[in-house]
Amino acid sequence: MARLAHRDETYDGGLIKEINRVVGPPKPVGSEEVHIRAMYIVSDQVNSQGGRFAEEELDRLTELLIDAPVMVGHQRDSLPVARNFKAAKVREGDRVWVKTYFYWMKESDGAEALRNNIDGGIYKECSISFLFSFPECSICGRDIRQCHHVPFTDYELPSGDRRIAHFLYRGIERVLETSLVYRGSVADTRITDTLSPGDPDTMDIGTATSPTLFCKLGEEDTAISLGGGFSRGALLFRAGDPAILDDRWSTLFAFPHQPG
């Protein structure tokens, strides 16, 4: 006889501490009690509504996402299936994303079905519901509801250049919820079980530790202290003096100052 066994998921203690700190469940949760995944929820690209988040507004969004519920299909007549507890700006190529981390209880109704559908690629895309005060026209800077510019329409500027109109979400006031949806309004939204910036082209902006780099140059070890980001998959520089890596450096080690 044989039976299927689910993998025993455990998570970094920092994530569990973050859940207990920001959500504050009446009974603190442990690593063995929860499933954790992450959503690439919005980017700085124009979405299907003709709206776009400027990068500075994404900073505000990362604050407001904390403790927001996770729904299915924006159906607010039902209870949440999970809850957001951490968010960060993430750069991928020429895009800036907001990556939000969410959790749900393993023993809750439908918990395994939710995990199976996410990990199996059935529940794949996501969306956000939020309140904002001012839709700024990308052409004239006025309220796009009151000017004559129409999103997705091509206009000639006074300089002679041409630009396709959209509007910027300004004055974000509140995140109502995030949702698992059949199609996100911004291209390439996705759900992932990668809970750290482990891809070479990906970094969490403003959340990485500052490592000291030990570079082996021939027979000589050289220590260089830089502000940067460290992940399992890549060493990612985001501040401090530039480091030039070439074929003379046979080995590169990074040691974060902070534990873990």
Secondary structure, DSSP 8 states (H G I E B T S, - for coil): ------------HHHHHHIIIII--SS---GGGEEEEEEEEEESS--TTSEE--HHHHHHHHHHTTT-EEEETT-TTS--SEEEEEEEEEEETTEEEEEEEEEEETTSTTHHHHHHHHHTTSS-EEEEEEEEEEEEETTTSSBTTTSS--TT-EEE-TTS-EEE--EEEEEEEEEEEEEEESS-SSTT-EEES--S--STTEEEETTS--EEEEEEETTEEEEEE--EEE-SS-EEE-SSS-----TTEEEEEEEESS--
